[in-house]
Amino acid sequence: MNVHKHAPLTLEGRLSMVRRAQQPGFSATQVAQEFHTSTHTVLKWNNQFDKEGLAGLEDSSSRPVNRHPRALTNRQVRQTSLLRKHRRTMERIARDVGCDPATVSLHRRRLGLNKRSALAPAKPNNRYERPYPAGDLEQS
């Protein structure tokens, strides 16, 4: 996360907030008012610190760790690829596979099938072949 150095809840700010909340005589509400945040935020970072220590106060990704709930199965990806090679539209592939058109677009791009030129081999250059070089015509 890109945070400026004077942001109130950087790693150092969270640590000072947690230390203040753990001092006797301070409630989470008082600390929240002092740090201009909510009581929920103070309790959240306090619990994270209790569970994981200083590492619990660091920024973490909100991306799912082991799974993505709407990810396509390998079978669906193969089916998407096959349907695209048969020149189906994105909307039709999405309907046949049972997913969102944006997901089909993502997988088309990942598989390199997002352009029509990727679906068919390139036409060979139109070459003319003569039995002798062009300059030899004048000599005969």
Sequence and secondary structure as in RCSB ss.txt:
>XXXX:A:sequence
MNVHKHAPLTLEGRLSMVRRAQQPGFSATQVAQEFHTSTHTVLKWNNQFDKEGLAGLEDSSSRPVNRHPRALTNR
QVRQTSLLRKHRRTMERIARDVGCDPATVSLHRRRLGLNKRSALAPAKPNNRYERPYPAGDLEQS
>XXXX:A:secstr
    TT TTSHHHHHHHHHHHHSTT  HHHHHHHTTS HHHHHHHHHHHHHHGGGGGS    S SS  TT   HH
HHHHHHHHHHTT  HHHHHHHHTS HHHHHHHHHHHT SSGGGTS          SS GGGGTT 
